[in-house]
Amino acid sequence: MKKIILAIAMSILMIQTVQAAGTQYEMRVDGLACPFCAYGIEKKLKAIEGTSNISVDLNKGLVKVEMAEGKSLTEDRMKKLFSDSGFTYRSMKKKAL
């Protein structure tokens, strides 16, 4: 019985560690004005391998996206993605999850 409880506890710890891995990016973008704009950006970001939990705050001009461990976003790639979509990329912050 102790082995089963220990195995369950270890599994829970491993799941939490896996979920905590990765990086969150927060990008400031000008020109996001409507839900259709947000949907277009979400669609382009979802096409990038390793992305998850994408959110767009139209009022603040913020786009947040989480990247899986070992995956990253670059300034140049984001500048191009937003420019190609008709928006102005301003800056990007990243933090470990």
Salt bridges, closest charged atoms under 4 A:
GLU26 OE1 - LYS64 NZ 3.72
ASP30 OD2 - ARG90 NE 2.48
GLU49 OE2 - LYS71 NZ 3.07
ASP84 OD2 - LYS80 NZ 2.82
